[in-house]
């Protein structure tokens, strides 16, 4: 069999803790003592000795998560080897946090280093308006790697110059420390069938970044699997 | 491009005016290897002159009207046939494939023979193993003539039980003479003085070597004859020959034709790279994607298909001079490229910097293949967009309901394909995207483009819009809802996946699935055609391709098809 075609997709030397394989697979170089939290079911392959255990948050966090409609189904991966993660063909974005923080839509989390501190956070002011739409976020801070998923190639916007408004369905992540408010662009006409389909946005301003995906489908694919 | 079926025949002049043909063949069969050859037969269909049996061991006919080029551009084997120079005693060129070793033709998963002229595929005959059983050889297609200069093309697809021997006997050749020659290829090879002796250790050196011959690099499926000779004269010939054997991956059998090192069909790769001509049908000549180790093997040399090559100007649709829609297409091509000339779907690195907003100049700026930014500042022209297609905006932008004319609304209701629109105005920048589909900016400079309504995302307000409905039985929803744009401005067209632009040849109609068609140039004759024969429908399990759109037009027209059927 001609293996040359496949050779192009072979393993590549890892560059860091997390490295991309194509644009849809995240490769994590696992080491003893440096555990990883990953979305349950996101492992597609591994080699070496890696064990997986379901991660259960303490009761308080679970209650809070359930109340927020956003529970993170995570597994803790530990061991030594190479771990490959993917989420239903979504694009994967890997970034390294160096003391700063990132706030990610819960369904867009793929994996993050266990040493990061995470907290479920309501987006102040608009949480109640987006009930059920996952407008609670996981905030990760510390030093380590985070892999997030997006539907399609994302665009990173800079809200420092002018206010940046994002459709909540296309919003993936943003840096902590931004000013956030909800913006209503619907007019009276929307009530009589003359809407624009753009009723509400989340507005950001300040120094940092906002990650936007080119799709307004933010549903969690793993929920299909049940 | 015309698809031929088994038994179909046509005058070549109906397919293409060209006589300098590129003939490419491919047979996919797990574990099988094929010897692909061309028999130059006389008017009595007999191989009266052995020198016109062009195969790996005799890569060209005496006057070089038939040349074997080797694997390239996704084809396992390819020929260059210059019909004008074929001597008058030769009446038929039969292209055949024979199994080398064990196996039978029913194991062929798929195969095709295609003819390209000037870089454009004009005809393709595809077949599969289900048409065969235990045969060991197949006559795939013929180029033949009855009158001296009227060549015809026939898709034959005739199997032969006895393999090459039966084939040779069928042509009146002397098997006793040719068969040993073939089996003893390595030994016999030097006698021919062909340049492929660099790899005599291989059973079928012809498969690896021919691309090194002079004609190969300059004669790919892309631009035809007029190629700069300088490029290949400066080619370091000996070097690739020496590195050739090393390209054989360990564990691979030597002499496997069809698995030449350079045989990695570029189009077999994921859509990593898009050539500058983006949506042109020659997309398989894509330059290797950056960072794909498999393509950066030692021993790659200029002229190898899939390598960007100075002597091969990326052809912007040859044969379409004075294109009425030059700008429209130019816009499409540009859209095929990501921002800053990045190839589409380029490989990712780390971090977020690579995804930063592309500033860029102009009203419409492509952020990445899937997102487009429209700057509303400094212009009174507003943007009309499909409702809900905005993913983000910066600055002060208002979104208003965009009403449609009474007639438009009536048509919407009639077709069931309502398109709710909004108008974006203000002083900021709006980012448009939908369903992670690929977006393409099409600049209309006074030209007209018909776009399937489902594939329109947004456009400049100044454009004139006409709504049209193509009716036909079998089209889902009873009809196809088409919007014709004209005027000066930009339309954003979305496609699921990387689309393909097919030129419409004046001679033969081009067909497209109604579910996959995205756009076409205005001014063509569009009709529906039902490809299903009556007897087919009487049985279950027909081809599934019931109705298609047929396009007929003059030079310069094209259609855009997406790799996704709605």
Interface residues (C-beta under 8 A of the other chain):
Chain A: X1 X2 X3 X4 X5 X6 X7 X8 X9 X10 X12 X15 X16 X18 X19 X20 X22 X23 X91 X92 X93 X94 X95 X96 X151 X152 X153 X154 X155 X156 X157 X158 X159 X161 X162 X163 X164 X165 X166 X167 X170 X185 X187 X189 X190 X194 X195 X196 X197 X198 X201 X209 X210 X211 X212 X213 X214 X215 X216 X217
Chain B: X30 X31 X249 X251 X252 X256 X259 X261 X263 X264 X265 X268 X269 X270 X292 X293 X294 X295 X297 X345 X347 X348 X349 X350 X351 X352 X353 X355 X356 X357 X367 X368 X369 X370 X371 X387 X388 X389 X390 X391 X392 X393 X394 X395 X397 X398 X399 X400 X401 X403 X420 X422 X428 X431 X433 X434 X435 X436 X437
